[in-house]
Amino acid sequence: MGELSGKAAFITGAARGQGRAHAVKLASEGADIIALDLCDQIASVPYPLATPDDLAATVKLVEETGARIVAVEADVRDRDAVKAAVRRGTDALGERLDIVVANAGIAPMAAADAWRDVIDVNLTGVYHTIDVAMKPMIKYGNGGSIVLTSSVMGLVGVGTPIAGSVGYAAAKHGVVGLMRTYANLLAQFNIRVNSIHPAGVNTPMIDNDFTRSWLEGMAQQSEGGPDMGNALPVQTLEPEDIANAVLWLVSDAARYVTGVTLPVDAGYVNKR
């Protein structure tokens, strides 16, 4: 029996990367999973996004833990689609929802629609996720925990003067505002809300030809480029490092932790 046995978790951006790591980690502790991912490309994003095959791989990994999973291809920008996914999942898993991890996110750069897309996915999508998921959490009356994936860029002012980069930082700062607001609003229902702030994580968002080339170009600039270094001697974290922190936040070990911005960043924020 894991420490999350009998609970159900809704995770967005679950097809790969951090979202997959969260799904597998929470499932390994006994939680059943509702996994949502777009599984399609957004034109302003210069690297490949997750595919239906990626989501199927997450399903397989979760099922191997012995947990149940309901996987849905849907867009967090579409509130009705998110609502339908939550309803489908809770109907299948026994009408309960205890954990929400609003993880879906993109990192566009200089494309014409980059600002709009990154705000729509990384901020409005998080709002949709909370707004939809909190209703069954309140209805079922079991309390619970909501974790919002922000970034170190939601705590410090780094970035480059292009639409996608500035929009990314703005969205991730906005996530903190959502977290603090909902932490107060939902406390009366014993629902905790926190945000998690990773530094660079070894996922397809970073591990792709475009982003590697862009980071190398920034490193070669004598001035004006962001300092991508962490304080601890590690270049990137692993998705499992973030999933371990999410597990703690959603567990009873953190039952009185709410309204917190938690960096998991190898000292990135403190270094600044």
PyMOL commands that set and color helices and strands:
alter all, ss='L'
color gray80, all
select helices_A, chain A and resi 17-28+52-64+79-93+114-140+152-154+163-189+209-220+239-250+252-254+268-271
alter helices_A, ss='H'
color red, helices_A
select strands_A, chain A and resi 8-12+32-37+69-73+99-102+144-149+191-198+261-264
alter strands_A, ss='S'
color yellow, strands_A
deselect
rebuild
show_as cartoon
